[in-house]
Amino acid sequence: MKTTELIISELQKSLSLKGLQINKLDSPVTSGYSEEWDIQDSEGWNYAGFGVKNGGYEYTLAPNKSLPFEAQSTIDWVQAEIIRIHQLASSTGAP
C-alpha cells in the first residue's frame, strides 16, 4: 500500500470516530497540490484540508472564526490525528 493510501485509509477510520469524513476533491484547489482532500462533519463544516505537494504532505486547519466555538477542540484533535497518522505511515516504509 502506498503511503498516501495508508494515510487516507487510517484517517478515514480515525475521523469516523468523531463523526467526520475525508472527501477527495475532484481537482485540487490549492496551488501546487496534485491531490487534495477536505475533512468535514456531517453538516458540511470544513475542519481541515490535506494534500500531496511535491511528493510530500501538507495540511491546513480551518480558521477558528469559520466554525462554531465548540469545534476548536475537534480542530485540535484533527491536527493531532493527521500528525500521528503521517508519522505512523512514514515509519512503515510504505512507498
N, C-alpha and C positions, 0 to 999 in steps of 0.2 A: 504494500500500500504506500502510495506517495505521501510525503509529509503533509501537503495541502489536504489531501483526502482524509488523512488521520486527524488533523486539526479540526476540520469541519465536522467529521463524524463525532468526535469527542465533544465538541462544542454543542452539537445538537442534543446529545444525551444530557449534558450538564444543564444547558439552558432550559430544557423542558421541565426540570425540577422546579424552576421558578415561574413556569408558565410563559417562557419566552421562546422565540423561534429565530432561526437564522435563515435568511432568504437570499439566494443568489440573485444578483441583478442581471438582467438580460445583457446589458452592456455597461461597463464601468462608467461612473460619472466623475470619479476623482482622477485628475490628471496623472498619467503615468502608471495607473493600475492596469494589470492585464486581466484580473478577476476581482470581483468585489461582492461583498455580502452586507446586508443590514441585519442588525439584531433588534427585534421588535417584540412588543407584547401583543396580546390578542386585540387590543383596541387600536393598534397601529402606531403607538408611540415608539419612536426610534431611541434606543439606548446607546447604540454604538455602531460603528462601521468597521469592517475588517477587509483587508485587501492584500493582493500579491503585487509587489512592485519591485522590478529589477531582481527577481529571484528571491527576494526577502519578503517579510510580512510587516504590515503596518496596521494600526487600528486608531480610530478616533472615537472619543466619547461624546455623547450628546451634551450640549451646553445645559447647565443646571436650570436656567430660566425657561428652557423649552419643555420641561417636564414638570409634572406635579411635584410638590415639595417632598412627599414621601418616597419618591423614586430615587433619591440620591443614594440611599443605601444599596439599591439594586444596581445602580451605575457602578458603585464601588465594587460590588460583588462581580459584575460582568468583567470589569477590568482585571480583577484578580484571577478569574477563570481563564481569560484569554492568555494571560501571562503563564499561568500554571500549565495549561494545555500545550502552549507553544514550547515550554521547557520540556514537558513530557515527550512531545513529538521529536524534538531535537535530540533528546537522549536515546531514542530508539534507533537512530541511524537510518531512518526511512529516507529514501531518495527524494 
